[in-house]
Amino acid sequence: MVTKQRQLFDAKTFLTEANGGRTIGQYRKGQIIFLQGDPAESIFYIQTGKVKITVVSEQGKEAIVAILGTDDFFGEGCLIGQPRRFATATAMTETSIMRLAKAAVTDLIHKEAAFSEMFIAHLLSRTARVESDLVDQLFNSSEKRLARVLLLLANFGKEGREDSVIAKISQEVLAEMIGTTRARVSHFMNKFRKLGLIDYNGEIHVHSSLLNMLLHDEPEIRR
């Protein structure tokens, strides 16, 4: 008697096909994906493009808490019972995003080890990124924070995703991301350009030498 072998689950293929609680949406630059306070009923996967995550305080002050790109998930707070979105997600470029219903993701996590491993790796990477962001804010100068943000936007260190060109991003947005003024960002960008660390003319071309500048004289964290 021949037993039909179960087809192996392919997480990458799964995240390109709209079916079974999965839909794909195309977002233009500046379009809102969800708003702070909206019901949290699904998670999202970025197929292509970049997404900005922002939070607005009760006093009306806005802060950028993350810039996400291709292969990143976001909105996963619904999986731990978060009833409302704690932040707003906005497309920074032309972006293709898969929306996955909460029930579909929960079912996958329980049934498909390949998806579980991929998703856990994402969560661990996000946790490490948050910790690094905190260390960056506590110990590094605004100049080094800017260098780090530029490298992150260019996907340096992200396996298989390294780009040298960053889509046009304003100095105001960069200033919000690192917690400084636009004037300081302008000063550092000009300095990086003169040193040959970046090329900057609308689009930003990031060179690997910028990483050397960031790693030089890293602050020592005492325990």
Sequence and secondary structure as in RCSB ss.txt:
>XXXX:A:sequence
MVTKQRQLFDAKTFLTEANGGRTIGQYRKGQIIFLQGDPAESIFYIQTGKVKITVVSEQGKEAIVAILGTDDFFG
EGCLIGQPRRFATATAMTETSIMRLAKAAVTDLIHKEAAFSEMFIAHLLSRTARVESDLVDQLFNSSEKRLARVL
LLLANFGKEGREDSVIAKISQEVLAEMIGTTRARVSHFMNKFRKLGLIDYNGEIHVHSSLLNMLLHDEPEIRR
>XXXX:A:secstr
          HHHHTTS  SSEEEEEE TT EEE TTSB  EEEEEEES EEEEEE TTS EEEEEEE TT EE 
GGGGGT  B SSEEEESSSEEEEEEEHHHHHHHHHH HHHHHHHHHHHHHHHHHHHHHHHHHHHS HHHHHHHHH
HHHTTTTSTT   SEE    HHHHHHHHTS HHHHHHHHHHHHHTTSEEESSSEEE THHHHHHHTT      
